[in-house]
Amino acid sequence: MKLLRSWALASALALAASAAGAGLAGAVALSFGTGSGAAGQTVDIDVNTASMTGLGVMSAQMSVSYNNTLVTAVDVLTTGTLTGAAGWNTPAFAVTNVGGTGKITFSSAGTTALSGAGALFKVRFVVNPAQLGASASSLTLSNVVFNEGSPTATVSSGTLTILATPQIDVSPDAGEVVRGQTLQFSVSGSVTNPMTWQTSNPAVATISSTGLLTGVAPGTVTVTGTDAALHSSTTTGVIAVRGMGLTAGVGVTPLGQTVSVPITVTSLAGLGIRAGQFTLTWSNNMVASYGVSTPLGTLLNGWGTVSIGGTSNRCTVDFAGGTDLSGSGVLCYVTFTASPVVSSSSTLILSNALFNETLPAKTTNGSITVSALPAITVSPEQVTLLAGQSQQMTVFGSPTLPLTWTVLDPTVATISPTGLLSAVHSGVTQVRATDAIGSTDLNTSVRVYDFKATLGTVMCRPGSTVRVPLLSDRGVGALGVVSEQFKVSWSGTGITGARTTNSSLWSLWGPDPGVRVTTANSITIAAAGPTPFDDSALELCMLEFDISPAAATGTNIPLTVSQLIFNEGDPDAQVVNGTIQVRNLADVESGEALAFALGESAPNPVRTGCRIPFALPSRARVQLAIYGVDGRCVRTLVDGTMEPGRHDVTWDGRDDRGAGVDAGIYFVRLAAGERSLSRKLVVISSRRS
């Protein structure tokens, strides 16, 4: 109604002045100004004219449209304007909104015609408080009417620029802290320092001027930060203060082993704790079993009852007592026995930590890792021994001591706690080493022979007949040998004939106990008798070979032993093949050859000394020594390089210190390169002078 009355008055005044102003009116140029403001601010923007002088304008009405999501028109002012100077009445206005467009329509009139240039009116806008970002709204001027239509007007629109509002953000927006512990807050954005901090409940948590929050008592708070320009930000999430913190530790264990994971708690003093529980969850299949322990030093040791239950990948520990639980440190241990086959890692998720049914704890997860067992390797991989010999076994890798040594077949060999392998009887077995955490390995094989059977290496001239012994490295009397068979093979045409002669041991079986099958390049021998071999000699068999006169000097004829069987397989002998060396040597007499041989000592038994004969088919480094039955070297007689041929060494019955040896059984051993021979000596008189 005010707008209509104002417009009626303006019309009457305009009619009264129409005669005076007739013919003087022209188009009036109007423009809406510009302005800017931030969220919530008030902005006044002028409606300007170039000139109103002489136009007889005594009333005006117009509309302004704008974006009502950004700004709102709230008033029309005349202070400091042409209408105010002319004493016009206060403008009447009405605001309408259609969708996102707002419109303010206003009018005013007076008894004095306007004159001059400048602002006619000031339209007041308020920027939407929720509009924090930068934007702009067009201000469109329309429906302009002066004096009921004369003069006319031309219009141009304006703009209200919305400035970005300075903002601050407090972080973290949510959090958890244990009483007595701290949580640092910070602020970001358009901050004007200094900051002022506060919590919603200082009895639960306090905060310093630097934003450091300290938990005081169980509960929840919000945190507000305000800068010097009064920009503020308040957390929207919950800042929880817990009465205690519960932490799961870290466990690492190899497959199949057990590890104890500590569960630690912050101070429980003053909380009156009489009961509690927590749950641990991990990945499936990596844990075979679990339990809970409260050893000396844990808070639950001797305090009350403790139980555990759950599923394959989750356990819950419950505890209760009749007195208040206090202190801090390790609450208890959860023990895990790892799967023997699944190696993996998993987070130990600590949840449902609740004390006295009302006090939740701040939880920190742990982890568990089940690692594959470290690889270890038993060395040597392959072992070959003669009965009575030994071999020190070792383990490579990173074993966890102590080691446990075993032999799969202890009838073949035994092994000491330190890994010293001792050969017992012929056969094949393996050695296993297992360390303290279960890492284990088997070597490839242990092959034990009861003795060594060596086919001699001899030298001879072309056209000669040569004897080659098959020698044992030890007496075989204890082995009960009543039969033997083997085959000797060669290649080429250097050998024209082969046979056996009655060796010293074969004589126990009769004058000619052997059966021989000879081909151009082999001889197969089988012999048996009612009396077992004894220890009187080492010749298992003596072979003779006819060497072709056409055999080239300087050539070697390898002799290969195969199918060597004693007593249908027991005892078992390690075979060393032989060689016939065809040479034109002055020291090789016609019709005979030199073999690697150790002759019978004479005399034997020994009273004051003996002569020890031996033969070498080639130049070699030789060691000839006397040994006791305990394996101790009593006297070294030869230790150096010797020429081929027959040799004799005299032993005077004394040891290396010059003292006479005690009566008893001894052995003389000849070694040259990889070959060795032994014979037994019996000393029946002690020589002490």
C-alpha positions in Angstrom: 0.0 0.0 0.0 2.9 2.3 0.8 4.4 1.7 -2.7 0.9 2.5 -4.3 0.4 5.7 -2.2 3.9 6.9 -3.1 3.2 6.3 -6.7 -0.1 8.2 -6.6 1.5 11.1 -4.9 4.3 11.1 -7.5 1.7 11.0 -10.3 -0.2 14.1 -8.9 3.0 16.0 -8.6 4.1 15.1 -12.0 0.7 16.3 -13.5 1.1 19.6 -11.7 4.5 20.2 -13.1 3.8 18.8 -16.6 3.1 22.2 -18.1 6.4 23.6 -16.9 8.3 20.5 -18.0 6.5 19.9 -21.3 8.8 19.6 -24.2 11.9 19.5 -22.0 12.0 15.8 -21.1 14.5 13.5 -22.9 15.8 9.9 -22.2 17.5 9.5 -18.9 20.6 7.3 -18.8 20.6 5.1 -15.7 23.4 2.6 -14.7 23.6 0.2 -11.8 26.9 0.4 -10.1 29.2 -2.4 -8.8 30.2 -3.6 -5.4 31.8 -6.5 -3.5 31.5 -8.2 -0.2 32.1 -11.5 1.6 29.7 -14.0 3.2 27.4 -12.3 5.6 28.5 -8.8 4.7 26.2 -5.8 3.7 26.9 -4.1 0.4 25.3 -0.8 -0.8 25.3 -0.3 -4.6 24.2 3.0 -6.4 21.7 3.5 -9.1 23.4 6.3 -11.0 22.3 9.0 -13.6 24.3 11.1 -15.9 22.0 14.2 -15.3 18.5 15.0 -14.1 18.6 18.8 -14.5 15.7 20.4 -16.3 13.8 17.1 -16.7 11.2 17.9 -14.1 11.4 14.5 -12.5 9.4 14.3 -9.3 8.7 10.6 -9.0 10.5 7.4 -9.9 9.9 3.6 -9.8 12.1 0.7 -10.9 13.1 -2.9 -10.3 16.4 -4.7 -9.7 16.9 -8.5 -10.3 19.7 -10.6 -8.8 20.8 -14.2 -8.0 19.0 -14.9 -4.7 21.2 -17.9 -3.9 24.2 -15.5 -3.6 22.7 -12.2 -2.3 19.5 -10.8 -0.9 18.1 -7.2 -1.3 17.1 -5.8 2.1 16.6 -2.0 1.7 16.6 1.1 -0.5 18.4 4.2 0.8 18.4 7.9 -0.2 21.1 9.2 2.1 23.8 10.9 0.0 21.7 10.7 -3.2 19.9 13.2 -5.5 16.6 12.0 -4.2 17.8 12.6 -0.6 19.0 16.1 -1.5 15.6 16.9 -3.1 13.8 15.8 0.1 12.0 13.0 -1.5 10.2 10.6 0.8 11.7 7.3 2.0 11.4 4.7 -0.9 8.8 2.0 -0.6 9.9 -1.5 -1.8 8.8 -5.1 -2.2 10.9 -8.2 -2.6 9.8 -11.3 -4.6 11.6 -14.6 -5.3 11.0 -16.9 -8.2 13.3 -19.9 -8.3 16.9 -18.6 -8.1 16.0 -15.1 -9.1 15.2 -12.4 -6.6 13.7 -9.0 -7.4 13.3 -5.8 -5.5 10.8 -3.2 -6.8 10.9 0.3 -5.2 9.5 3.8 -5.7 9.8 7.3 -4.3 8.5 10.9 -5.0 8.9 14.4 -3.8 7.8 18.0 -4.3 11.1 19.1 -5.8 12.2 18.1 -9.2 15.6 16.3 -9.3 18.7 18.0 -10.7 22.3 17.2 -11.1 24.1 14.0 -11.7 25.0 11.1 -9.4 23.3 8.4 -7.4 19.5 8.4 -7.4 19.1 5.6 -4.9 21.3 3.1 -2.9 20.1 -0.6 -3.0 21.4 -2.5 0.1 22.3 -6.2 -0.3 23.4 -8.9 2.1 25.7 -11.7 0.9 24.5 -15.2 1.7 26.4 -16.3 4.9 26.8 -19.8 3.5 28.5 -18.5 0.3 32.1 -18.9 1.4 33.7 -19.1 -2.1 34.2 -16.4 -4.6 31.3 -15.7 -7.1 29.3 -12.8 -8.6 25.7 -11.8 -9.1 24.4 -9.7 -12.0 22.3 -6.7 -10.9 19.7 -6.1 -13.7 17.8 -2.8 -13.7 14.3 -2.8 -15.3 10.8 -1.4 -15.3 12.1 2.2 -14.9 9.3 4.8 -14.9 9.7 8.6 -14.3 6.6 10.9 -13.9 4.3 8.2 -15.2 6.4 7.7 -18.3 8.2 10.9 -19.1 11.0 11.2 -19.5 12.0 7.7 -20.7 15.2 5.9 -19.5 18.0 3.8 -20.8 19.5 1.3 -18.4 22.7 -0.7 -17.9 23.2 -3.5 -15.3 25.7 -3.8 -12.5 27.5 -6.6 -10.6 27.9 -7.6 -7.0 31.2 -9.5 -6.6 31.3 -12.0 -3.8 34.7 -12.3 -2.2 36.0 -15.6 -0.9 35.6 -15.7 2.9 38.8 -16.4 4.8 38.4 -19.9 6.4 40.3 -22.0 9.0 40.1 -25.7 9.5 41.1 -27.5 12.7 42.6 -31.0 12.5 42.4 -33.7 13.3 38.6 -33.6 13.1 38.3 -36.8 15.2 40.7 -38.6 17.5 41.4 -40.8 20.4 43.8 -40.2 23.3 44.5 -41.9 26.6 44.2 -39.9 29.8 47.5 -38.3 30.6 48.6 -38.5 27.0 48.5 -35.8 24.4 47.2 -35.1 20.9 48.4 -32.2 18.8 45.9 -30.0 16.9 46.7 -27.7 14.1 44.9 -25.1 12.0 45.0 -24.5 8.2 43.5 -21.9 5.9 43.5 -18.1 6.1 44.7 -17.9 9.6 45.4 -14.6 11.4 47.5 -15.4 14.4 47.4 -15.8 17.4 45.1 -18.7 17.8 42.8 -19.3 20.8 42.0 -23.0 21.6 39.3 -24.5 23.8 37.6 -27.8 24.5 34.0 -28.3 25.1 34.7 -30.0 28.5 37.9 -29.2 30.3 37.1 -31.9 32.9 37.6 -34.4 30.1 40.4 -32.8 28.2 42.4 -29.5 28.2 44.2 -27.8 25.4 47.1 -25.4 25.5 47.7 -22.2 23.6 49.7 -24.2 21.0 46.9 -26.7 20.4 48.3 -29.5 22.5 45.3 -31.5 23.9 45.8 -33.5 27.1 43.4 -36.2 28.2 42.1 -35.8 31.7 39.4 -38.3 32.3 37.3 -40.7 30.2 34.8 -39.0 28.0 34.4 -37.0 24.7 34.9 -33.4 23.7 35.0 -31.2 20.7 37.9 -28.7 20.0 37.4 -25.2 18.7 40.1 -22.9 17.3 39.6 -19.2 16.8 42.1 -16.8 15.2 42.7 -13.1 15.8 40.2 -12.2 13.0 37.6 -14.2 14.9 37.5 -16.9 12.2 36.8 -20.2 14.0 36.5 -23.9 13.3 35.1 -26.7 15.5 35.7 -30.4 15.1 32.7 -32.2 13.9 33.9 -35.7 14.9 34.4 -37.1 18.4 37.6 -36.5 20.3 37.5 -39.5 22.8 39.6 -39.7 25.9 40.1 -43.3 27.1 40.9 -44.4 30.6 43.7 -46.7 29.3 45.6 -47.8 26.2 46.0 -51.4 25.1 48.8 -52.4 22.7 49.4 -55.8 20.9 53.1 -56.6 20.4 54.9 -58.1 17.5 55.6 -61.9 17.1 57.9 -63.6 14.6 58.4 -67.3 14.6 59.4 -70.1 12.1 57.0 -72.7 10.9 55.8 -75.0 13.6 57.3 -73.0 16.5 55.7 -71.0 19.3 55.9 -67.3 20.0 54.5 -65.2 22.8 53.1 -61.8 21.9 52.9 -59.2 24.8 49.7 -57.3 25.5 50.7 -54.1 27.2 48.5 -51.6 29.0 49.0 -48.0 30.2 48.4 -47.0 33.9 45.2 -48.4 35.4 45.7 -46.5 38.7 42.6 -45.0 40.1 40.2 -46.6 37.7 39.0 -49.5 40.0 39.5 -52.1 37.4 38.1 -55.5 38.4 37.5 -57.1 35.0 38.3 -56.8 31.3 38.5 -58.4 27.9 40.0 -57.9 24.5 39.9 -59.7 21.1 42.7 -60.5 18.7 42.0 -61.3 15.0 44.5 -62.6 12.4 44.6 -64.2 8.9 43.4 -67.7 8.6 45.5 -70.9 8.5 48.8 -69.4 9.8 48.2 -70.3 13.5 47.8 -73.9 14.6 46.9 -73.1 18.2 46.9 -70.3 20.7 46.8 -69.7 24.5 47.3 -67.1 27.2 50.0 -67.0 29.8 50.6 -64.7 32.8 54.2 -65.3 33.9 55.9 -63.5 36.8 56.1 -59.8 35.9 52.8 -59.5 34.1 49.9 -57.5 35.8 47.6 -60.5 35.7 50.1 -62.9 37.4 48.4 -64.2 40.5 45.6 -61.5 40.3 42.5 -63.4 39.3 41.1 -65.7 36.7 42.2 -65.6 33.0 40.6 -67.5 30.1 40.8 -67.6 26.4 38.6 -68.9 23.6 37.8 -68.3 20.0 38.0 -69.6 16.5 40.7 -70.5 14.0 41.6 -66.8 13.4 40.2 -65.0 16.4 40.6 -65.3 20.2 39.1 -63.4 23.1 40.8 -63.1 26.5 38.7 -62.5 29.6 40.0 -61.7 33.0 38.5 -60.8 36.4 39.6 -60.4 40.0 38.5 -59.5 43.5 40.8 -56.5 43.9 41.5 -53.4 41.9 44.0 -54.0 39.1 46.6 -51.3 39.0 50.0 -50.5 37.4 51.2 -50.5 33.8 53.2 -52.7 31.6 52.6 -56.2 30.2 49.1 -57.3 31.1 49.6 -60.9 29.7 51.0 -62.8 26.8 49.1 -64.5 24.0 51.0 -67.5 22.8 50.7 -68.7 19.2 51.9 -72.0 17.8 52.6 -71.5 14.1 51.3 -73.7 11.4 54.0 -76.2 10.2 53.1 -75.6 6.6 51.8 -72.0 6.1 54.2 -69.1 6.2 52.6 -65.7 6.1 52.3 -62.4 7.9 49.2 -60.8 9.4 48.1 -57.8 11.4 47.0 -58.7 14.9 43.9 -56.6 15.1 43.2 -55.6 18.7 39.5 -54.9 19.3 36.6 -55.1 21.8 39.0 -53.9 24.5 36.7 -53.1 27.4 37.3 -52.7 31.2 34.6 -53.0 33.8 32.1 -53.3 31.0 32.0 -49.5 30.6 35.5 -48.3 29.9 36.7 -48.8 26.4 40.5 -48.8 25.8 42.4 -47.1 23.0 43.8 -50.0 21.0 47.0 -50.3 19.0 47.3 -53.3 16.6 50.3 -55.7 16.5 51.5 -58.2 14.0 52.5 -61.9 13.7 54.8 -63.3 11.1 55.3 -67.0 10.4 58.4 -67.4 8.5 59.7 -70.4 6.5 62.4 -72.4 8.3 65.9 -71.2 7.4 67.6 -73.6 5.0 70.5 -75.6 6.3 72.7 -78.0 4.4 74.5 -81.0 5.7 78.0 -81.4 4.4 79.6 -83.4 2.9 76.7 -84.3 0.6 78.3 -87.6 -0.3 80.5 -89.6 2.0 82.4 -92.8 1.3 84.0 -94.6 4.2 85.6 -97.9 5.1 84.4 -99.6 8.3 86.2 -98.1 11.2 86.8 -94.8 9.5 85.2 -91.5 10.6 84.1 -88.2 9.0 83.3 -84.9 10.7 79.9 -83.7 9.4 79.1 -80.0 9.4 76.1 -77.8 8.6 76.1 -74.7 6.4 73.5 -72.0 6.5 72.2 -70.3 9.6 71.3 -73.1 12.0 69.9 -72.3 15.5 72.0 -74.3 17.9 72.1 -76.9 19.3 72.1 -79.4 16.4 70.7 -82.9 16.7 72.5 -85.5 14.5 71.0 -88.8 13.4 71.8 -91.6 11.0 68.9 -93.2 9.2 70.4 -96.7 9.5 72.6 -97.0 12.6 73.7 -100.5 11.5 75.7 -98.8 8.7 77.1 -95.9 10.7 76.7 -94.0 13.9 77.1 -90.3 14.7 78.1 -88.4 17.8 76.3 -85.4 19.3 79.1 -83.3 17.7 78.5 -84.7 14.2 81.4 -87.2 14.1 80.3 -89.9 11.7 81.7 -93.4 12.3 81.4 -96.2 9.8 80.3 -99.5 11.2 79.3 -102.0 8.4 78.8 -102.0 4.7 75.6 -100.3 3.4 74.1 -97.0 2.3 72.5 -94.5 4.6 72.0 -90.8 5.2 72.9 -88.3 7.9 70.2 -85.9 9.1 70.8 -82.6 11.0 68.0 -80.8 12.8 68.5 -77.5 14.5 66.7 -76.1 17.6 63.8 -74.6 15.6 63.2 -77.5 13.3 65.3 -76.7 10.3 66.5 -80.0 8.9 68.5 -81.5 6.0 69.6 -84.9 4.8 72.8 -85.4 3.0 72.7 -87.3 -0.3 74.4 -90.5 0.8 76.8 -92.2 3.2 78.4 -95.3 1.5 80.2 -97.7 3.9 82.5 -100.5 2.7 83.8 -103.2 5.0 87.3 -103.0 3.4 89.1 -101.8 0.3 90.1 -104.2 -2.5 92.8 -102.8 -4.7 94.0 -104.4 -8.0 97.7 -103.7 -8.3 99.5 -101.3 -10.6 102.5 -103.1 -12.1 105.3 -102.4 -14.6 106.4 -105.0 -17.2 108.2 -105.4 -20.5 106.5 -106.3 -23.8 106.2 -110.1 -24.2 106.4 -110.7 -20.4 104.1 -112.4 -18.0 103.0 -110.2 -15.1 101.4 -110.9 -11.8 98.8 -108.5 -10.5 97.4 -109.0 -7.0 94.0 -108.1 -5.7 94.8 -106.9 -2.3 92.8 -106.1 0.8 93.7 -103.0 2.8 93.2 -105.0 6.0 92.8 -108.5 7.4 89.4 -109.9 6.5 89.4 -112.8 9.0 86.5 -111.3 11.1 84.3 -111.0 8.0 83.8 -114.7 7.4 84.7 -114.7 3.7 84.0 -118.2 2.2 83.4 -117.2 -1.4 84.4 -114.5 -3.9 83.7 -113.7 -7.5 84.6 -110.8 -9.7 85.4 -109.8 -13.3 88.5 -108.0 -14.7 88.2 -106.3 -18.0 90.6 -104.5 -20.3 90.6 -103.1 -23.8 93.0 -103.4 -26.8 95.3 -106.2 -27.8 98.1 -105.6 -25.3 97.0 -108.7 -23.2 97.0 -112.0 -24.9 96.1 -114.3 -21.9 94.9 -114.2 -18.3 94.6 -116.7 -15.5 94.7 -116.9 -11.7 97.3 -118.5 -9.5 96.8 -119.9 -6.0 97.2 -116.9 -3.7 98.0 -117.2 0.0 94.4 -116.9 1.0 93.1 -119.1 -1.7 95.3 -121.9 -0.4 92.9 -122.2 2.5 90.3 -123.4 0.0 92.4 -126.0 -1.7 95.1 -126.3 -4.4 93.1 -124.7 -7.2 89.6 -123.6 -6.0 88.9 -121.0 -8.7 86.7 -121.2 -11.7 87.7 -119.0 -14.6 86.0 -117.8 -17.7 88.3 -115.9 -20.1 87.5 -113.9 -23.2 89.7 -111.7 -25.4 89.2 -108.7 -23.1 88.1 -110.1 -19.7 88.4 -112.8 -17.1 85.6 -113.8 -14.7 86.7 -115.6 -11.6 84.7 -117.4 -8.9 86.1 -119.3 -5.9 84.8 -120.8 -2.7 85.9 -123.0 0.2 84.8 -124.4 3.5 87.3 -122.3 5.6 86.9 -118.5 5.9 89.8 -116.3 5.0 92.0 -115.4 8.0 94.3 -112.4 8.7 97.5 -114.2 7.6 97.7 -112.4 4.3 96.1 -109.6 2.3 96.0 -111.3 -1.2 92.4 -111.9 -2.1 93.5 -113.2 -5.5 96.6 -113.3 -7.7 96.2 -112.9 -11.4 98.6 -113.5 -14.3 98.6 -111.6 -17.6 100.5 -112.4 -20.8 101.7 -109.2 -22.4 101.9 -109.2 -26.2 105.4 -108.8 -27.6 103.9 -106.2 -29.9 102.6 -104.1 -26.9 104.0 -100.6 -27.3 106.3 -99.4 -24.6 105.0 -96.4 -22.7 101.4 -97.5 -22.9 99.1 -98.2 -20.0 96.5 -101.0 -19.9 93.7 -100.2 -17.5 92.3 -103.1 -15.6 88.7 -102.6 -14.5 87.2 -104.7 -11.6 83.5 -105.3 -11.7 80.9 -107.6 -10.2 83.0 -108.1 -7.1 81.0 -110.1 -4.6 82.0 -111.8 -1.3 79.6 -114.2 0.3 76.8 -113.1 -2.0 77.1 -109.5 -1.0 78.3 -109.4 2.6 81.0 -108.1 3.3 81.2 -105.4 0.6 84.4 -104.0 -0.7 85.4 -100.7 -2.2 87.1 -101.4 -5.5 90.3 -99.6 -6.8 91.1 -100.5 -10.3 94.6 -101.4 -11.5 97.0 -100.7 -14.4 99.6 -102.6 -16.3 102.3 -100.2 -17.4 104.3 -101.4 -20.4 107.8 -100.1 -20.1 111.3 -100.8 -21.4 113.0 -100.5 -18.0 116.4 -101.9 -17.0 115.2 -102.8 -13.5 112.2 -104.8 -14.8 113.7 -108.3 -15.2 112.5 -110.6 -18.0 109.4 -112.5 -17.0 108.4 -110.5 -14.0 107.0 -107.1 -13.1 106.8 -104.8 -10.2 103.5 -104.3 -8.4 102.6 -101.9 -5.6 103.1 -104.3 -2.8 103.8 -104.6 0.9 105.6 -107.9 1.7 105.4 -110.0 4.9 107.7 -108.6 7.6 110.5 -110.9 8.7 110.6 -112.1 11.3 107.0 -111.9 12.4 106.4 -112.2 15.4 109.0 -109.5 16.2 111.4 -109.8 19.1 114.1 -107.1 18.5 113.3 -105.9 15.0 112.2 -106.9 11.5 112.8 -106.3 7.8 109.8 -104.8 5.9 109.9 -105.4 2.1 107.8 -103.4 -0.4 107.7 -102.6 -4.1 106.8 -99.5 -6.1 105.9 -99.7 -9.7 106.7 -96.0 -10.3 108.3 -93.0 -8.6 106.1 -91.8 -5.8 105.9 -90.0 -2.5 105.9 -92.8 0.1 105.0 -93.1 3.7 105.8 -96.3 5.6 104.8 -96.3 9.3 104.1 -98.5 12.3 100.7 -98.0 14.0 99.2 -99.3 17.3 95.8 -100.9 17.5 94.4 -97.6 18.8 95.4 -95.9 15.5 98.3 -93.9 17.0 101.4 -93.6 14.8 104.2 -95.3 16.7 107.1 -94.9 14.3 107.5 -93.3 10.9 110.0 -95.3 8.9 109.8 -93.6 5.4 108.3 -90.2 4.5 109.5 -89.0 1.1 109.8 -89.6 -2.6 111.2 -93.0 -3.7 112.1 -94.4 -7.1 110.4 -97.5 -8.6 111.7 -100.9 -7.6 112.0 -103.2 -4.6 112.8 -101.7 -1.2 113.6 -103.0 2.3 113.3 -101.0 5.5 114.4 -102.3 8.8 112.4 -101.5 12.0 114.3 -101.8 15.3 111.3 -102.2 17.5 111.5 -98.6 18.8 109.0 -95.7 18.6 109.7 -92.1 17.3 111.3 -91.2 20.7 113.7 -94.1 20.6 112.0 -96.1 23.3 111.3 -99.8 22.8 107.6 -100.5 22.1 105.5 -102.8 24.4 104.6 -106.3 23.3 101.3 -106.5 21.4 99.7 -106.2 18.0 100.8 -103.4 15.6 100.2 -102.7 11.9 102.7 -101.6 9.3 101.1 -99.3 6.7 102.5 -98.4 3.2 100.9 -95.4 1.5 101.8 -94.0 -2.0 99.4 -91.5 -3.6 95.9 -92.7 -3.2 97.0 -96.3 -2.6 97.7 -97.9 0.7 98.4 -101.4 2.1 98.6 -102.7 5.6 100.0 -105.8 7.4 99.8 -107.0 10.9 102.8 -107.2 13.2 103.0 -109.1 16.4 105.7 -107.9 18.9 106.4 -110.6 21.5 109.2 -109.0 23.4 109.5 -105.5 24.8 112.7 -103.7 23.9 113.4 -101.1 26.6 117.2 -100.8 26.3 
